[in-house]
Amino acid sequence: MFDFTGRTAIVTGAASGIGEAIALELAVAGAHVIVSDLDADACGRVCAAILDRGGKATPCVADVSDPEAQAALVACAEEETGALHLAVNNAGIGGAQAPTGEYPLDAWRQVMSVNLDGVFYGMRAQIPAMLRAGGGAIVNITSILGSVGFANSSAYVASKHGVVGLTKTAAMEYAQQGIRINSVGPAFIQTPLLTDNLDQEMLDGLAGLHPAGRIGTPEEVSAMVCFLMSDRASFITGSYHLVDGGYTAP
Ligand code: NAP
């Protein structure tokens, strides 16, 4: 459906769930994907899956909450392929569940450092490389919780609202220099982030919150991300795109 031949793409959090689906779809569509996550073996597994399908991939371990690791990730992309054109800042964590008045301070910092600082550090390293490449596209993964609240998740909700505003601001700054920057807000998606933490009864309860009557799949999020990264989205920048089965419609 899309053609990313000749483009290099960084995907963070690419060894699981939504990031893995995005890495696979970008690679099948011709991109050389820098598969980045915390665990080297997991990055290697996704790269092997891409190579099996005839695609191009390079593993690169990086903690998105470390600005030096983000700079090294961009350097890896440029050294491997000559330029960086695309980036998906996807890595994220759920964090502790507690009312705001009792929210643990260390959990707050941890969520912010991965979900919000991580996107800032990512773009801060990626944008100069994309300017060197003559332009590019960035998608930041936020959530439906970038626009509505969710009890007992103040850090997560605040971090995801932050990503929406950060995306809009950076998009305005670089719109005339050939870099488009958008965010994507999934509702509840069937990934280890959910399935490792919730039993089937809880998953069924979450499904009922969506007018579609189910939670989504990683591939349904990837479809939106790949569209926004593609030249078909050439007039789309600074906006926040929900993939939510109607969750925020009521
Ligand atoms: P996932 O299956 O847990 O995958 C996230 C990946 O990111 C994991 O491989 C994780 O590694 C990695 N990661 C965690 N901290 C990192 C760090 N500091 N640096 C680099 N990588 C790190 O989660 P997912 O559901 O695909 O979520 C992907 C994104 O979508 C997140 O931003 C999440 O907030 C967002 N999202 C998810 C849902 C949902 O319902 N699933 C809904 C809305 C938005 P480890 O496994 O080793 O921690």
Residues whose N, C-alpha, C, O or C-beta is under 5 A from the ligand:
A	BS01	NAP	G13 A15 S16 G17 I18 G19 D37 L38 A62 D63 V64 S65 N90 A91 G92 I93 V114 I141 T142 S143 P186 A187 F188 I189 T191 P192 L193 L194
